[in-house]
Amino acid sequence: MEIKNFFEFNFKSLKLFLHKDLEVEEKKVSMRSKQIWQSVYKKGSFEISNLTTFPLELRSKLNSFISLKKPKILKTQTSTDGTIKWLIKLFDSNEVECVYIPEKTRATLCISSQVGCTLNCRFCHTGTQRLVKNLSFAEIINQVMIAKEQLNDWNEKKNITNIVLMGMGEPFYNYENVKTAVEILRDKEGLNYGPKKITVSTAGIANRIPDAAKEIGTYLALSLHAPTDEIREMIMPINKKFRIKELIEHCKYYSSVVKEKITLEYVMLRGINDSIECAKQLIKIMAHFPCKVNLIEFNPWPGVQYLPTQREDMEKFAKAIQEAGYVATIRRSRGQDILGACGQLRTESLKIKQ
């Protein structure tokens, strides 16, 4: 029998494997699965030999058939503001990035769902890397495990308090793997992140929003970035397929099911989407469903054609929204000096032509 990687199991398939392949008796399968699950996800133990609650014979069997190997870190970059970016080499040699962003009262880990991206949003550096592949749920979870190991984050009080799927890729174009990864993140016997500690971000794959409301149920962030179809289409080609009107309808549904505000992400581009007229149009969208807006400083990258909105204009834009009675915050850019900020993640992996 070939060696299986532990992270390629969800809880249900782990139980099945222990029972069918390792012949653990049925009445003990749940208990044994829980013990391994907790040992890895709660204690950060990556050695089968540490499972001292297991009989020696079973430990030896496990050792022969299960590997706890994780992908390797190729490069660690630390920003002057404390942000850390890890470049990770996957088992198939593709590369992916994730970013740790510490703040005073919380710390967020931004993880990726794809290598590259298909969306080609004009202002996004990640979009200049063509899609190489969807990440498996194991590769998504491994980013969290690697970060936790680096930060020695195995105490009851978590160091990484929040997880956001806002790294490379569009999560809803890798829906099933993202769904399973979120189940593992939320598992109380394992990583134990509540739904309010996880945010899944989408550039507006409208037809997946209702599924996510019923099956994923975390906070939702919508990368809106423009208040009209005309502007949005110019900077986000996906808008040709999923128009703003359709997004509004699906966001209404999502917030009615999950009972939480949706975060609208809005990168501010000088002279493109930052006028007071744009703010008024955005207010009309915000009237349709419970939401708040995150105004994001644009992070330029080599070869981009856009400029960041000036700070005073960002503040005027925010004030217009706040005066209409909505929450608008200006998100301070983090990790710029290591290309770790919003929209800057990118690796050198290329799709191999078959």
C-alpha positions in Angstrom: 0.0 0.0 0.0 1.3 3.4 -0.9 2.1 6.0 1.8 -0.7 8.6 2.1 -0.2 12.2 3.3 -2.2 12.9 6.4 -3.2 16.3 5.2 -5.0 14.8 2.2 -7.7 13.4 4.6 -10.7 15.1 5.9 -12.0 13.7 9.2 -14.5 11.3 7.4 -11.9 9.9 5.0 -9.4 9.5 7.8 -11.8 7.3 9.8 -12.5 5.2 6.7 -8.7 4.8 6.1 -8.0 3.7 9.7 -10.9 1.2 9.5 -10.5 -0.2 6.0 -6.8 0.0 5.4 -5.2 -0.2 8.8 -7.9 -2.5 10.2 -8.6 -0.5 13.4 -11.7 -2.0 14.9 -14.9 -0.1 14.2 -15.7 0.8 17.8 -12.3 2.5 18.2 -12.1 4.2 14.8 -13.7 7.5 16.0 -11.5 7.7 19.1 -8.2 6.9 17.2 -9.1 9.4 14.4 -9.8 12.1 17.0 -6.5 11.4 18.7 -4.4 11.8 15.5 -6.5 14.8 14.4 -6.0 16.6 17.8 -2.3 15.7 18.0 -1.6 17.3 14.6 -4.0 20.2 14.4 -4.2 21.2 18.1 -0.7 20.4 19.3 1.3 20.8 16.1 2.9 17.3 16.5 4.2 16.1 13.2 5.7 12.8 14.3 3.7 9.6 14.6 6.0 8.5 17.4 4.5 11.2 19.6 1.1 9.4 19.6 1.8 7.7 22.9 -1.9 6.9 23.4 -1.6 4.4 20.5 -0.3 0.9 21.0 3.2 0.4 19.6 1.9 -2.0 16.8 -0.6 0.6 15.6 2.0 3.4 15.7 4.4 1.3 13.6 1.6 0.6 11.1 0.7 4.3 10.9 4.3 5.2 10.4 4.5 2.8 7.4 1.4 4.1 5.7 0.9 7.8 6.8 3.3 10.7 6.2 3.0 14.0 8.1 5.3 15.8 5.6 4.5 19.4 4.7 5.6 21.5 1.8 8.9 23.5 2.3 9.4 27.2 2.8 11.6 28.5 0.0 11.9 32.1 1.3 10.8 34.1 4.3 10.6 37.9 4.0 9.8 40.1 7.0 8.6 43.7 6.5 9.6 46.7 8.6 6.0 46.7 9.8 6.2 43.1 11.1 4.3 41.5 8.2 5.8 38.1 7.2 5.5 36.6 3.7 6.4 32.9 3.1 7.1 31.5 -0.4 6.1 27.8 -0.2 7.3 25.1 -2.6 4.5 22.5 -3.0 5.2 18.8 -3.5 4.7 19.2 -7.3 7.3 22.0 -7.3 4.7 24.8 -7.9 5.1 27.8 -5.6 2.5 29.7 -3.6 2.6 32.7 -1.2 0.9 33.4 2.1 1.2 36.4 4.4 1.0 36.9 8.2 -0.2 40.4 9.3 0.1 41.2 13.0 -1.8 44.0 14.5 -2.3 45.3 18.1 -5.3 43.1 19.1 -5.3 40.5 16.3 -3.2 38.8 13.7 -4.4 37.7 10.3 -3.1 35.0 8.0 -3.8 35.6 4.3 -3.8 32.3 2.4 -4.0 31.4 -1.3 -6.5 29.1 -3.1 -4.8 28.9 -6.5 -1.4 29.2 -8.1 -1.9 32.2 -10.3 -5.3 33.5 -11.3 -7.6 33.6 -14.3 -9.3 36.9 -13.6 -6.7 39.4 -14.9 -8.0 42.3 -12.8 -6.0 45.2 -14.4 -4.7 46.6 -11.1 -3.7 43.3 -9.5 -0.1 41.9 -9.7 -1.3 38.3 -9.0 -3.5 38.5 -12.1 -0.3 38.9 -14.3 0.5 35.3 -13.4 -1.7 33.0 -15.5 -3.5 30.3 -13.7 -1.3 27.3 -13.1 -3.6 25.1 -10.9 -6.2 24.9 -8.2 -4.8 24.1 -4.8 -6.0 20.9 -3.1 -7.6 21.3 0.3 -4.4 19.9 1.7 -2.3 22.6 0.1 -4.6 25.3 1.4 -4.5 23.9 5.0 -0.7 23.4 4.8 -0.2 27.1 4.5 -2.0 27.5 7.8 0.1 24.6 9.4 3.4 26.0 8.1 2.6 29.5 9.5 1.5 28.1 12.8 4.7 26.0 13.0 6.8 29.1 12.2 5.1 31.1 14.9 4.9 28.2 17.4 1.1 28.9 17.6 -0.2 25.9 19.5 -1.6 27.5 22.6 -5.3 27.7 23.5 -5.0 31.5 22.9 -4.2 31.7 19.2 -1.5 33.8 17.8 -3.1 33.7 14.3 -6.6 34.9 15.3 -8.1 35.3 11.8 -7.8 33.5 8.4 -8.6 35.2 5.2 -8.7 33.5 1.8 -7.6 36.6 0.0 -4.2 35.5 -1.3 -3.5 34.2 -4.8 -6.5 33.0 -6.9 -10.3 33.2 -6.8 -11.6 30.9 -4.1 -15.0 30.3 -5.8 -13.2 28.9 -8.9 -11.8 26.3 -6.5 -15.0 25.9 -4.6 -14.9 22.2 -3.4 -11.3 22.4 -2.1 -12.0 25.7 -0.4 -15.2 24.2 1.2 -13.3 21.2 2.6 -10.4 23.4 3.8 -12.9 25.6 5.7 -14.5 22.5 7.3 -11.0 21.5 8.6 -10.4 25.1 9.8 -13.7 25.1 11.6 -13.4 21.6 13.1 -13.6 22.1 16.9 -11.5 19.0 17.4 -8.8 20.5 15.2 -7.9 24.1 14.2 -11.1 25.4 15.8 -11.6 28.7 14.0 -15.2 30.0 14.3 -17.0 31.1 11.1 -16.5 34.7 12.3 -12.7 34.2 12.3 -12.6 33.2 8.6 -13.3 35.4 5.6 -13.6 34.0 2.0 -13.1 36.7 -0.6 -14.6 36.6 -4.1 -14.1 38.9 -7.1 -17.8 38.3 -7.8 -18.4 34.7 -9.0 -22.1 35.4 -8.5 -23.5 31.9 -9.1 -21.4 30.5 -6.2 -22.5 33.0 -3.6 -25.8 31.2 -2.7 -23.9 27.8 -2.4 -21.3 29.4 -0.1 -24.1 30.9 2.1 -25.5 27.4 2.7 -22.3 25.3 2.7 -19.4 27.6 3.9 -21.1 30.2 6.1 -18.0 32.3 6.9 -17.7 36.1 6.5 -17.8 37.0 2.8 -15.7 39.8 1.2 -16.7 41.0 -2.3 -14.0 42.6 -4.3 -16.2 45.2 -5.9 -13.7 48.0 -6.7 -16.1 50.0 -8.8 -19.7 51.3 -8.4 -20.8 50.9 -12.0 -20.7 48.2 -14.6 -18.8 50.5 -17.0 -15.9 51.2 -14.6 -15.9 47.7 -13.2 -15.7 46.1 -16.6 -12.7 48.3 -17.5 -10.7 47.2 -14.5 -12.2 43.7 -13.8 -13.1 41.7 -17.0 -15.1 39.2 -14.8 -17.8 41.9 -14.7 -18.7 41.1 -18.3 -20.0 37.7 -17.0 -21.3 38.7 -13.6 -22.9 42.2 -13.5 -23.3 44.3 -10.4 -27.1 43.9 -10.4 -26.7 40.1 -10.1 -24.0 40.5 -7.4 -26.4 42.6 -5.4 -29.2 40.0 -5.5 -26.8 37.2 -4.4 -25.3 39.3 -1.6 -28.8 40.0 -0.3 -29.3 36.3 -0.1 -25.9 35.6 1.5 -26.5 38.1 4.3 -30.0 36.8 4.9 -28.7 33.3 5.4 -25.4 34.1 7.3 -26.8 37.1 9.2 -23.6 39.1 8.9 -22.5 42.2 7.0 -20.7 41.6 3.8 -17.4 43.5 3.4 -17.0 45.3 0.1 -13.3 45.6 -0.9 -12.6 48.7 -2.9 -9.0 49.5 -4.2 -8.8 53.2 -4.9 -7.3 54.1 -8.2 -6.5 57.8 -9.0 -9.0 59.3 -11.5 -10.7 55.9 -12.1 -13.0 55.1 -9.2 -12.3 57.7 -6.6 -14.6 60.6 -7.4 -17.4 61.8 -5.1 -19.8 60.8 -7.8 -18.4 57.2 -7.5 -18.9 57.5 -3.7 -22.6 58.4 -4.3 -23.1 55.4 -6.7 -21.4 53.1 -4.1 -23.8 54.3 -1.4 -26.8 53.2 -3.7 -25.3 49.7 -3.9 -24.7 49.6 -0.1 -28.4 50.4 0.5 -29.4 47.0 -0.9 -27.9 44.6 1.8 -26.1 44.8 5.2 -22.4 45.7 4.3 -19.4 47.9 5.1 -16.7 49.1 2.8 -12.9 48.7 3.1 -11.2 51.4 1.1 -7.8 50.0 0.1 -4.7 52.0 -0.7 -3.5 50.8 -4.2 -0.1 49.1 -4.1 1.8 49.8 -7.3 4.0 47.1 -8.8 6.4 47.2 -11.8 4.6 47.9 -15.1 1.2 48.8 -13.7 -0.6 51.7 -15.4 -2.6 53.0 -12.3 -1.7 55.4 -9.5 -2.9 55.3 -5.9 -5.6 57.8 -4.9 -4.1 60.6 -2.7 -4.8 60.3 1.0 -7.0 63.4 1.3 -9.2 62.2 -1.6 -9.5 58.8 0.1 -10.6 60.6 3.3 -13.2 62.7 1.4 -14.5 59.5 -0.3 -14.8 57.7 3.1 -16.5 60.7 4.7 -19.2 60.8 2.0 -20.0 57.2 2.7 -19.9 57.7 6.5 -22.2 60.7 6.3 -24.7 58.6 4.4 -24.8 56.3 7.5 -22.5 53.4 6.3 -19.3 52.0 7.7 -16.2 52.9 5.6 -12.7 52.3 6.8 -9.4 53.1 5.1 -7.2 50.0 5.2 -3.6 50.8 5.8 -1.3 49.1 3.4 0.9 46.5 5.1 4.0 44.6 3.8 4.6 46.8 0.8 8.3 46.6 1.0 8.2 42.8 0.6 5.4 42.9 -2.1 3.2 41.3 0.6 0.3 43.8 0.3 -3.1 43.5 -1.2 -2.9 42.3 -4.9 0.9 42.0 -4.8 1.3 38.2 -4.3 2.8 36.4 -7.3 5.2 33.5 -7.8 7.3 32.3 -10.8 5.3 29.1 -11.3 4.2 28.6 -14.9 1.6 26.1 -16.4 3.4 23.3 -18.1 2.1 22.8 -21.6 0.9 19.2 -22.1 
